[in-house]
Amino acid sequence: QLFRVDRATGGKTLVDAATGRTNGIAFGPDGRLYGCASGDRCIYAWDPGTWRKTKVTEGTQSNDLVILRDGTIFYTEPGSMLVWRLAPRTFNREVAAKLAWGPNGIGVSPDQRTLLVAEFNGDTIHGFPLDAGGKVTGPARPAYQVAVPSDGQGKLDGLMTLPDGRLLIGTALGLQIVSPGSTPDDAGRVL
């Protein structure tokens, strides 16, 4: 279900009772709210003026998404080990990255030159270089590393970059804030 929370009162209003198990959500530059509806195998966009939803792509088991300032959407599809790219305005879909591991959380650096993809069962957030047109231009490199339990299963999930370049990410150990290029021993902090 999707709720709107009133900023002043904290009261909540149900705006969509049938979201298709929507998971990752983000507002786009067009003002619409986008969400990964894995149950309906699509990505929806809701108009916050009417809460009418439309499908922008379908036939996908999307999990988390990030939207660039120009409207480019990247999203993870863990089961296929892919990161997809949806072009701005047209939503034409193309594979942005084929991976050897299961992706989950996804974000972008503050300058929007690096796409960040969390390795769900690991300890690493990988950074893919982006060009000015919002396309991946090369292989990933480790961008952040987080603390994980003794079994090594980090369960890295939702993430966002902070304005200063640090990363906030949900993990098996709770929320962590890490600096670029740091290791858990010198910068990882569990909140």
C-alpha positions as CSV (number, residue, x, y, z in Angstrom):
1,Q,0.0,0.0,0.0
2,L,1.1,3.6,-0.6
3,F,0.3,6.3,1.9
4,R,0.7,10.1,2.0
5,V,1.9,11.4,5.3
6,D,0.9,15.0,6.1
7,R,4.0,17.0,7.1
8,A,2.2,19.2,9.6
9,T,0.0,16.7,11.4
10,G,1.6,13.4,10.7
11,G,-1.7,12.0,9.6
12,K,-1.6,9.4,6.9
13,T,-3.9,8.9,3.9
14,L,-4.1,5.8,1.8
15,V,-3.5,6.8,-1.9
16,D,-3.1,3.3,-3.5
17,A,-4.2,0.0,-1.9
18,A,-2.9,-2.1,-4.9
19,T,0.7,-1.1,-5.6
20,G,1.8,-4.5,-6.9
21,R,4.1,-5.0,-3.9
22,T,5.9,-1.7,-4.7
23,N,9.3,-1.6,-3.1
24,G,11.9,1.1,-4.0
25,I,10.4,4.5,-4.7
26,A,11.7,7.9,-5.7
27,F,10.4,11.2,-7.1
28,G,11.5,12.1,-10.6
29,P,12.2,15.6,-11.9
30,D,8.7,15.6,-13.5
31,G,7.2,15.5,-10.0
32,R,5.8,12.0,-10.3
33,L,6.6,9.3,-7.7
34,Y,8.1,6.2,-9.3
35,G,8.0,2.7,-7.7
36,C,9.3,-0.8,-8.5
37,A,6.2,-3.0,-8.5
38,S,7.7,-6.5,-8.6
39,G,4.4,-8.2,-7.9
40,D,2.9,-6.5,-11.1
41,R,6.2,-6.9,-12.9
42,C,6.4,-3.2,-13.8
43,I,7.4,0.2,-12.7
44,Y,4.6,2.6,-11.9
45,A,4.6,6.4,-11.9
46,W,2.0,8.2,-9.6
47,D,0.8,11.7,-10.2
48,P,0.8,13.3,-6.7
49,G,-2.0,15.6,-7.7
50,T,-4.4,12.8,-8.4
51,W,-2.5,9.7,-7.3
52,R,-3.4,8.2,-10.7
53,K,-0.8,5.6,-11.6
54,T,0.6,4.6,-15.0
55,K,3.0,1.9,-16.1
56,V,6.3,3.2,-17.5
57,T,7.8,-0.2,-18.2
58,E,6.6,-3.8,-17.7
59,G,7.9,-7.3,-17.8
60,T,10.5,-6.8,-15.1
61,Q,11.1,-8.0,-11.5
62,S,12.4,-4.6,-10.4
63,N,13.6,-4.0,-6.8
64,D,15.1,-0.6,-6.2
65,L,15.5,2.5,-8.4
66,V,17.3,5.8,-8.7
67,I,16.4,8.7,-10.9
68,L,18.9,11.2,-12.3
69,R,18.1,15.0,-12.7
70,D,17.4,14.5,-16.4
71,G,14.8,11.8,-15.7
72,T,17.0,8.8,-16.5
73,I,15.9,5.8,-14.3
74,F,18.2,3.0,-13.3
75,Y,16.8,0.0,-11.4
76,T,18.0,-3.3,-10.1
77,E,16.6,-6.7,-11.0
78,P,18.2,-9.1,-8.5
79,G,17.0,-12.4,-10.0
80,S,18.6,-11.8,-13.4
81,M,21.6,-10.0,-11.9
82,L,21.0,-7.0,-14.1
83,V,20.9,-3.2,-13.8
84,W,18.5,-1.6,-16.3
85,R,18.3,1.9,-17.7
86,L,15.2,3.7,-18.8
87,A,15.7,6.7,-21.0
88,P,14.3,10.0,-20.0
89,R,10.7,10.7,-21.3
90,T,10.5,7.7,-23.6
91,F,11.3,5.0,-20.9
92,N,13.0,2.9,-23.6
93,R,14.7,0.1,-21.7
94,E,18.3,-1.2,-22.1
95,V,20.6,-3.2,-20.0
96,A,23.0,-0.9,-18.2
97,A,25.1,-3.6,-16.5
98,K,25.3,-7.4,-16.4
99,L,26.6,-8.6,-13.0
100,A,28.2,-11.7,-11.5
101,W,26.3,-11.0,-8.2
102,G,22.8,-10.1,-7.0
103,P,22.2,-6.3,-7.0
104,N,19.8,-4.7,-4.6
105,G,20.0,-1.1,-3.4
106,I,20.9,1.6,-6.0
107,G,21.9,5.2,-5.9
108,V,24.0,7.9,-7.6
109,S,26.9,10.1,-6.4
110,P,26.1,13.7,-5.7
111,D,27.7,14.8,-9.0
112,Q,25.7,12.1,-10.8
113,R,28.9,10.8,-12.5
114,T,28.9,7.4,-10.6
115,L,26.0,4.9,-10.4
116,L,26.2,3.0,-7.1
117,V,24.9,-0.6,-6.9
118,A,24.9,-2.6,-3.7
119,E,25.9,-6.3,-3.7
120,F,23.1,-7.7,-1.6
121,N,25.0,-10.7,-0.2
122,G,28.3,-9.0,0.2
123,D,30.0,-6.0,1.7
124,T,30.6,-3.8,-1.3
125,I,28.8,-1.0,-3.1
126,H,30.1,-0.9,-6.7
127,G,30.5,2.4,-8.6
128,F,29.9,2.5,-12.4
129,P,31.1,5.6,-14.3
130,L,28.3,7.6,-16.0
131,D,28.7,9.9,-19.0
132,A,26.9,13.3,-19.3
133,G,24.0,11.4,-21.1
134,G,23.4,9.2,-18.1
135,K,24.8,6.0,-19.6
136,V,27.2,3.5,-18.0
137,T,30.6,3.9,-19.7
138,G,32.8,1.3,-18.1
139,P,33.2,-1.5,-15.5
140,A,32.5,-1.1,-11.8
141,R,35.0,-0.4,-9.1
142,P,34.5,-0.8,-5.4
143,A,33.2,2.6,-4.2
144,Y,32.1,1.8,-0.6
145,Q,32.6,-1.1,1.8
146,V,30.4,-1.7,4.9
147,A,30.7,-3.9,8.0
148,V,28.9,-7.3,7.7
149,P,28.0,-10.1,10.2
150,S,30.5,-13.0,10.6
151,D,28.7,-15.0,7.9
152,G,29.6,-12.3,5.4
153,Q,26.0,-11.8,4.3
154,G,25.6,-8.0,4.4
155,K,22.0,-7.9,3.0
156,L,22.8,-4.5,1.5
157,D,19.6,-2.8,0.6
158,G,18.2,0.7,0.2
159,L,20.9,3.4,0.0
160,M,21.3,7.1,-0.6
161,T,24.3,9.4,-0.9
162,L,24.5,12.4,1.4
163,P,25.6,15.8,0.0
164,D,29.1,15.4,1.4
165,G,29.6,12.1,-0.5
166,R,29.1,9.7,2.4
167,L,26.6,6.9,1.9
168,L,23.6,5.9,4.1
169,I,22.7,2.3,3.6
170,G,20.5,-0.4,5.2
171,T,22.3,-3.6,6.0
172,A,22.0,-6.8,8.1
173,L,23.7,-4.9,10.9
174,G,21.3,-1.9,10.7
175,L,21.8,1.5,9.1
176,Q,25.4,2.4,8.3
177,I,27.1,5.6,7.2
178,V,30.4,5.2,5.3
179,S,32.8,7.4,3.4
180,P,34.0,6.8,-0.1
181,G,36.9,4.4,-0.3
182,S,36.8,3.6,3.4
183,T,36.7,0.1,5.0
184,P,34.5,-0.9,7.8
185,D,37.5,-0.9,10.2
186,D,38.2,2.8,9.7
187,A,34.9,4.5,8.8
188,G,31.9,2.1,9.1
189,R,29.4,3.1,11.7
190,V,26.3,1.2,12.6
191,L,23.5,3.4,13.8
